[in-house]
Structures are given as structure tokens and as C-alpha cells.
Amino acid sequence: MKLTALLENTGALGALTAAMGCASCFPALGSLGSALGLGFLAQYEGLFINTLLPLFAAIALAANIFSFISHRIIHRMLIGVAGPTMVLLTMFPLWTYDWSTLLLYTGIALMLVVAVWDLLSPPSKVCASCNIPETGDGQTSQENSHV
């Protein structure tokens, strides 16, 4: 598994796990976390929400930006950056607004969707000159055209 995919999935799954540990902040995710046996994480609620959730969102954000630099697929980067950005904006400047909870839920859900998308369909380079096919004699097709 490539490093960027590993970091993106770590960021998304870490943010989801941190959200599952906070039953009072995220009732639906908290009950899911309890059903999965993560109820013991409730005692670390403050750590999860104030530290780990933004940390994992920042990891996912950095991984998506790095993935764009490597692959140059703009739509994947825009969708991949949207979730962590929503989470980070909600956690810091927008927390006091009533609608910020919906923004946070949407950001976490989008991070999870992008992580699953990356697992099912990993990004690949889209430019035509990135992978030059070899001919049968061990030379690339560009080398043959100059011979």
C-alpha cells in the first residue's frame, strides 16, 4: 500500500474512531462505538475530541495534498481535502455556531467515503508521458522513434 493511501486511511479511520469515543458529542457514532466494544474509550472523550480528531484530520489533509502533488488528479484532491477541512474548521473557528455540528458530521462522513474510495479505486497518474510502454526489445517507444 502506498504511503499516501496509508496516511489518508489512517487519518479518516482515526477521526472516525475519535468520534466514536465521544458518545455525548456524537450520539449515533457513540452508540456504534459501544456496540463495537469501544465503550471504554468514553473516559478519554476530551483527548479524542480536542486532540486526536484535529490531529487525524490534519494527517488526512496533508496526505490528500501530497497525493495531489504525486498524481495531479484535481477532483480527487478537492473531494479529499473537503472532509478534513470541514473537521478542522469546525473544531477551531466555527465551534460556537449551531450548524457546526452538522458540518463536523459531514466532514467525518466525507473522510470515511474518500478513504473507502481510495481503497476501492487507488489514484494513478493521468498524464500520457508518465508511463512510457516498453517495446519487445527492451527500449521504450520514444527511444525507437529516435533510432
N, C-alpha and C positions, 0 to 999 in steps of 0.2 A: 504494500500500500504506500502511495506517495506521501511525503511529509505534509504537504498542504491538505490533502484529504484527511489525514490523521488529525491534524490540528483543527480543521473545520468540524469534524465529527466530535472531537473531544470538547470543543467549545460548545457545540449545540447540546450534546448529551450532558455535559457538566452543568449548563444553565438549566436544563430540564430537571436534573437531579436536585439542584439547589432549590428550584421552585417547588419540587415535591416535598422537600423538607420543611416547608413553611405552610402548615395547614391553616393557619389563621389568615395568611395573606392570599393564598390560593386554595380555596376550599375544594375545588374539583381535583386539582393536582395533589393536594394533601391527602384526600381520601384514596386516590390511586396509589400514591406512595405508601400509605398504610397498608393497602391491600397487597402490595408487592413486598411487604416486610420492612419498609423504610420508616416505620413509625418511631423508631428510636432516634431518628435524626431531628425530631421536634425540639430537643433540648439545645440544638445548635442553630436554631432559627435565625438569630441575629447575625451570626457569622455567615450563614448561607446567603441571606438577602443583601446584607450590606457589603460583603467582601467577595464571596465566591461567584455570585451571579454577575456582578460587573466584570470580574476577572475573566470568567469564561466567555462573556460576551466580547471582551476586548481581544481575547485569543481568536475567537471566530472571526472578528472583524479584520484582524491582521492577516489571518490565513486566507480570507477571501481576497484581500488586496494583493497579497503575494501570489495567489493563484491567477489573478488577472494579469499580473506582470509576466508570469510564465506562459499563459495560454492565450491572452488577448481576446477573450470572449466577453464582450461588454454586458450582454444581457444576464449572464451568469453572475457577473460581479455585482451588478445593480440589485439583483434579487438577493444575492448572498450577503450584501452589505446592509440591506434594509432591516433585517431582523435584529442584528446586534446593535445597529444604530438606534432602533426603537427602544431596545432594552436600556442602553446607556443613557439616552435622553430622558427616559422615564425615571431611571434611578437617581439622576442628579438634578437637572434644572426643572423638570416638569412634574415632580412627585406630588406637589401640592394641589394639582388640578384634579377634578373629579374624573375626567375622561382618561387620566394617565394609566389607570388600572387596565382599561381596555387596550391601550397602546402597548403596555407591558405584555399582556396575554398574547396579543397579535405578534409581537416581536419574538416571543419564545416559540410560538407555533410556527412562525416562518423559519426560524433557525432549525427547527426539527424537520420541516419539509425539505429545506435545502440540504440538510445532512443526508436524508434518505435519497434525495435526487442524486447527490454525489456518489452515494453507494451504488445506486442502480445504473447510473449513466455518468461515469467519470469524465471530466473535461479532457479534451485533446486539442492540440494546436490546430488552428483553422487556416493558416496561410499555406499557399501552394508550395512555397520554397522551403518549408520546414523539414519535410521528409522527401528526399530525392531517391526514387527507387533505383535499385541496382539492376544492371543487365546480367546476363548469364556469365560474362567473362570477368566479373568482379569489379568492373568500372561502373560509375554512375552514368546515367543517360546524358548528363551535361558533359562529362568527360568524353563520351563517344562523339558528341556533336562537334567537339573541337579537334578531333583527331583527323 
